[in-house]
Amino acid sequence: MAGWSLSCAIKSHFIGLRRVSRVVLSQGRKAGSSGRYRSPCLNYAFHYGMYRFYRKHYSAEHSPFVNAAVYAGIVVKLTVSSIRSRKDARGPT
C-alpha cells in the first residue's frame, strides 16, 4: 500500500468504518517497473515516508524508548537497503 492509502485506512479505522474489500498480496520478490536497483534518493524517500507515517500515527501512543527503537530500526533498514541496492547496481560478482 502507498503511504496515503495506509493513512486513509488508519483514519477510517479510528472513526469506526470497516473495510469492505480485501487486498490480495502475492509472495515473492519486489515487483514493479523499478527493477532491483533503487537510486539513493528514492531509497531515502521511501524510508523517510516510513518515518513520517510512524511519527504521525503511532509515536504519540508509545514511550520515547519504543519510538527510538522504531526510528533506529528504520535507519538500520535504510542502511541495509542502500548497501544491497549499491551491490545490485554493480551487477553480479
C-alpha positions in Angstrom: 0.0 0.0 0.0 1.1 3.5 -0.6 1.5 5.9 2.3 -1.7 7.8 1.5 -3.8 4.6 1.4 -2.3 3.5 4.7 -3.2 6.9 6.2 -6.8 6.5 4.9 -7.0 3.0 6.4 -5.8 4.2 9.8 -8.2 7.2 9.8 -11.2 5.1 8.8 -10.4 2.5 11.5 -10.3 5.2 14.2 -13.7 6.6 13.2 -15.2 3.2 13.2 -15.5 2.3 9.5 -15.0 -1.2 8.5 -13.0 -2.5 5.5 -15.3 -3.8 2.7 -12.8 -5.0 0.1 -9.8 -7.3 0.7 -6.4 -6.9 -0.8 -4.6 -9.9 -2.1 -0.8 -9.8 -1.8 1.4 -12.1 -3.8 4.5 -13.5 -2.2 7.8 -13.2 -3.9 10.4 -10.6 -4.8 9.8 -6.9 -5.2 7.7 -6.4 -8.3 7.1 -3.4 -10.5 9.0 -1.5 -13.1 11.8 -0.2 -10.9 13.9 -3.4 -11.0 16.2 -4.4 -8.3 18.3 -1.2 -8.1 16.9 1.8 -6.3 18.6 5.2 -6.5 19.8 6.5 -3.2 17.3 9.4 -3.4 14.4 7.0 -4.0 15.6 4.7 -1.2 15.8 7.7 1.2 12.4 9.0 0.2 10.8 5.5 0.8 12.3 5.2 4.3 11.5 8.8 5.2 7.9 8.0 4.3 8.1 5.1 6.8 9.4 7.6 9.5 6.7 10.2 8.7 3.9 7.5 8.8 5.0 6.2 12.2 5.5 9.6 13.7 2.1 10.8 12.5 0.0 7.7 13.5 1.8 5.8 16.3 4.5 7.9 18.1 2.1 9.6 20.5 0.8 6.2 21.7 4.2 4.8 22.6 7.0 5.7 25.0 10.1 7.6 23.8 12.1 4.3 24.2 9.8 2.5 21.8 9.9 5.4 19.4 13.7 5.5 19.5 13.8 1.7 18.8 11.5 2.1 15.8 13.4 5.0 14.4 16.7 3.1 14.8 15.1 0.1 13.0 14.2 2.4 10.1 17.8 3.7 9.9 19.1 0.1 10.0 16.7 -0.9 7.3 17.7 2.1 5.2 21.4 1.3 5.6 21.0 -2.4 4.6 18.7 -1.5 1.7 21.3 1.1 0.5 24.1 -1.4 0.7 22.1 -4.1 -1.2 21.0 -1.6 -3.8 24.6 -0.5 -4.4 25.6 -4.1 -4.7 22.8 -4.7 -7.2 23.8 -1.7 -9.3 27.3 -3.1 -9.8 25.9 -6.3 -11.2 26.6 -9.9 -10.3 30.1 -10.7 -9.0 
